[in-house]
Amino acid sequence: MKPILTVQELDLVIPNRTLFSKLSFEIPQGALTCITGENGVGKTTLVKHLLQDLTSNYTAHTHFAVSRDEVQYVPQHRSIDDEYPLCIRDFVAFGLKKRSFFRHKKENEAKLAQILAETKLTQIQIQPLGRASGGEKQRAYLAQALCADPKLLILDEATASLDTTNKHELLRLLKQVMQQHGLTILFITHDPELIEMYADYELHLENQRGTLISKEAK
Ligand SMILES: Nc1ncnc2c1ncn2[C@@H]1O[C@H](COP(=O)(O)OP(=O)(O)OP(=O)(O)O)[C@@H](O)[C@H]1O
């Protein structure tokens, strides 16, 4: 199958340091690939660089089989004030904005209801996002991203602040939506248990290079 992303001989340099040198890898479509590597190896910087290339159509070393509109990035940190009066439903609905122009209001409402149900947020949709638990917040971030109809979803350490039960719940949900929505998922994580249980592939970054490991035979 055609890869969703191909990187060829990419050099990535930040002030005073080369993060990656002649980095090459392919990301398979329709699968969950975990991006791994020690703290500071450059996982987040790499993803942001790839998104910049996609945004600017700069393709010397990177080739995406999707457009920027079809990629959703869920960042590691969000600062949402506990007291900010924004309910979960309205936060999730921000994701519809990009596409809503092409849809009728009823279609948008149906889509929102479907995604809230898929991400198990229906019961708590009118609660303020700031008061939601860590697991609920991560499901809301995921739901907002899904509203934009991505083909590629990138999550940066989405499980970092979750307990074991919530980590597994989020990963099971991700694999479910991956199948239902025909998505490809890139998931930055340090968690060996999650990689072992849920990754189809692992892109391990080390010594300025990357190695793609298939986990499918597990
Ligand atoms: N704009 C920048 N200027 C200078 N240094 C930077 C910049 N952006 C990132 N860095 C440095 O690049 C290195 C890689 O950072 P990055 O956040 O990409 O690593 P990471 O692998 O995602 O780490 P973690 O697992 O801790 O989240 C770090 O040493 C960071 O301090």
Ligand as a Chemical Component Dictionary entry (heavy atoms), coordinates in Angstrom:
data_LIG
# 
_chem_comp.id                   LIG 
_chem_comp.type                 NON-POLYMER 
_chem_comp.pdbx_formal_charge   0 
_chem_comp.three_letter_code    LIG 
# 
loop_
_chem_comp_atom.comp_id 
_chem_comp_atom.atom_id 
_chem_comp_atom.alt_atom_id 
_chem_comp_atom.type_symbol 
_chem_comp_atom.charge 
_chem_comp_atom.model_Cartn_x 
_chem_comp_atom.model_Cartn_y 
_chem_comp_atom.model_Cartn_z 
_chem_comp_atom.pdbx_ordinal 
LIG N1  N1  N 0 12.967 26.304 18.691 1  
LIG C1  C1  C 0 13.901 25.644 19.354 2  
LIG N2  N2  N 0 15.096 26.232 19.632 3  
LIG C2  C2  C 0 16.056 25.594 20.296 4  
LIG N3  N3  N 0 15.933 24.342 20.753 5  
LIG C3  C3  C 0 14.783 23.691 20.517 6  
LIG C4  C4  C 0 13.707 24.311 19.803 7  
LIG N4  N4  N 0 12.698 23.420 19.724 8  
LIG C5  C5  C 0 13.111 22.315 20.347 9  
LIG N5  N5  N 0 14.347 22.481 20.823 10 
LIG C6  C6  C 0 15.167 21.466 21.503 11 
LIG O1  O1  O 0 15.178 20.348 20.642 12 
LIG C7  C7  C 0 15.237 19.150 21.389 13 
LIG C8  C8  C 0 14.104 18.237 20.966 14 
LIG O2  O2  O 0 12.883 18.691 21.522 15 
LIG P1  P1  P 0 11.524 17.905 21.320 16 
LIG O3  O3  O 0 10.493 18.573 22.179 17 
LIG O4  O4  O 0 11.248 17.791 19.881 18 
LIG O5  O5  O 0 11.916 16.473 21.887 19 
LIG P2  P2  P 0 10.956 15.258 22.217 20 
LIG O6  O6  O 0 11.652 14.037 21.699 21 
LIG O7  O7  O 0 9.582  15.509 21.725 22 
LIG O8  O8  O 0 11.035 15.281 23.798 23 
LIG P3  P3  P 0 9.962  14.804 24.939 24 
LIG O9  O9  O 0 9.879  13.316 24.839 25 
LIG O10 O10 O 0 10.651 15.254 26.203 26 
LIG O11 O11 O 0 8.660  15.521 24.687 27 
LIG C9  C9  C 0 15.202 19.564 22.839 28 
LIG O12 O12 O 0 16.519 19.551 23.338 29 
LIG C10 C10 C 0 14.625 20.968 22.804 30 
LIG O13 O13 O 0 15.084 21.716 23.887 31 
# 
loop_
_chem_comp_bond.comp_id 
_chem_comp_bond.atom_id_1 
_chem_comp_bond.atom_id_2 
_chem_comp_bond.value_order 
_chem_comp_bond.pdbx_ordinal 
LIG N1  C1  SING 1  
LIG C1  N2  SING 2  
LIG C1  C4  DOUB 3  
LIG N2  C2  DOUB 4  
LIG C2  N3  SING 5  
LIG N3  C3  DOUB 6  
LIG C3  C4  SING 7  
LIG C3  N5  SING 8  
LIG C4  N4  SING 9  
LIG N4  C5  DOUB 10 
LIG C5  N5  SING 11 
LIG N5  C6  SING 12 
LIG C6  O1  SING 13 
LIG C6  C10 SING 14 
LIG O1  C7  SING 15 
LIG C7  C8  SING 16 
LIG C7  C9  SING 17 
LIG C8  O2  SING 18 
LIG O2  P1  SING 19 
LIG P1  O3  DOUB 20 
LIG P1  O4  SING 21 
LIG P1  O5  SING 22 
LIG O5  P2  SING 23 
LIG P2  O6  DOUB 24 
LIG P2  O7  SING 25 
LIG P2  O8  SING 26 
LIG O8  P3  SING 27 
LIG P3  O9  DOUB 28 
LIG P3  O10 SING 29 
LIG P3  O11 SING 30 
LIG C9  O12 SING 31 
LIG C9  C10 SING 32 
LIG C10 O13 SING 33 
# 
